[in-house]
Amino acid sequence: MEERQIINPFGYGNASRVIDENRKPADWWTEFLEINLEVVENEFYVLFRNGSLVKKGRSKFRSSQYLLGDRFKSFRQTYERL
């Protein structure tokens, strides 16, 4: 079986698996963030220290939001427990 290579959009760090944000419930992400730290994040992806590369869906920040005056909200801010 051929092994698939993960292309890391950040160009640095180690991405060993890709997770689609929309495939997991919000509670799952809240628990995931309690034990995992982000390395880097942009509008479309988040790379974590454990090698997880998360493709944003629900929390994706669209370019048009900049024009509306919205401020970028990090992945952690989206799922942070209050």
BELNOR-V995827 format. One record per residue. N is the residue number from 1. SS is DSSP state (@ for helix, = for strand, . for the rest). Layout:
# BELNOR-V995827
[[N	SS] [N	SS]]
This chain:
# BELNOR-V995827
[[1	.] [2	.] [3	.] [4	.] [5	.] [6	.] [7	.] [8	.] [9	.] [10	.] [11	.] [12	.] [13	.] [14	.] [15	.] [16	.] [17	=] [18	=] [19	=] [20	=] [21	@] [22	@] [23	@] [24	.] [25	.] [26	@] [27	@] [28	@] [29	@] [30	@] [31	@] [32	@] [33	@] [34	@] [35	@] [36	.] [37	.] [38	=] [39	=] [40	=] [41	=] [42	.] [43	.] [44	.] [45	=] [46	=] [47	=] [48	=] [49	.] [50	.] [51	.] [52	=] [53	=] [54	=] [55	=] [56	.] [57	.] [58	.] [59	.] [60	.] [61	.] [62	.] [63	@] [64	@] [65	@] [66	@] [67	@] [68	.] [69	.] [70	.] [71	.] [72	.] [73	.] [74	.] [75	@] [76	@] [77	@] [78	@] [79	@] [80	.] [81	.] [82	.]]
